[in-house]
């Protein structure tokens, strides 16, 4: 599903214009980004949770040469699917 299809579906279901649906979606996305950055997680009830995790430094291997390399620590964002969403889809 493309963003245009999503906006069209939201607009039809909510009785809003496509522009209003786009604004609502943008607000939701920005709220998710800000809350995840500030507190480390953002929950969309019934869908899942965005979580900010710190990945520690580790040793890896260059697959082309076989040489050991150091992979630095970094922060990543993960999405954990809610049980309700798993049950509805599977």
SULCORZI-V273283 format. One record per backbone hydrogen bond with DSSP energy under -0.5 kcal/mol. CO is the residue of the C=O (numbers start at 1). NH is the residue of the N-H. E is the energy in kcal/mol with one decimal. If there is no record, write none. Layout:
CO_NH_E + CO_NH_E
This chain:
2_6_-2.3 + 3_7_-2.8 + 4_8_-2.3 + 5_9_-2.4 + 6_10_-2.6 + 7_11_-2.6 + 8_12_-2.2 + 9_13_-2.4 + 10_14_-2.4 + 11_15_-1.1 + 11_16_-1.8 + 17_21_-2.2 + 18_22_-2.2 + 19_23_-2.1 + 20_24_-2.2 + 21_25_-2.3 + 22_26_-2.5 + 23_27_-2.3 + 24_28_-2.3 + 25_29_-2.5 + 26_30_-2.6 + 27_31_-2.5 + 28_32_-2.2 + 29_33_-2.3 + 30_34_-2.6 + 31_35_-2.7 + 32_36_-2.2 + 33_37_-2.3 + 34_38_-2.3 + 35_39_-2.9 + 35_40_-0.7 + 35_41_-0.6 + 36_40_-1.1 + 40_52_-3.0 + 42_50_-3.0 + 43_45_-0.7 + 44_47_-2.6 + 44_48_-2.2 + 47_82_-2.2 + 48_44_-3.2 + 49_80_-3.0 + 50_42_-2.1 + 51_53_-0.5 + 51_78_-3.1 + 53_55_-0.6 + 53_76_-2.9 + 54_56_-0.6 + 55_74_-2.1 + 58_71_-3.5 + 60_69_-2.2 + 61_63_-0.6 + 62_66_-3.1 + 67_62_-3.0 + 69_60_-3.3 + 69_71_-0.5 + 70_72_-0.6 + 71_58_-2.4 + 74_55_-3.6 + 76_53_-3.0 + 78_51_-3.0 + 78_80_-0.5 + 79_81_-0.6 + 80_49_-2.5 + 82_86_-2.1 + 83_87_-2.7 + 84_88_-1.9 + 85_89_-2.0 + 86_90_-2.9
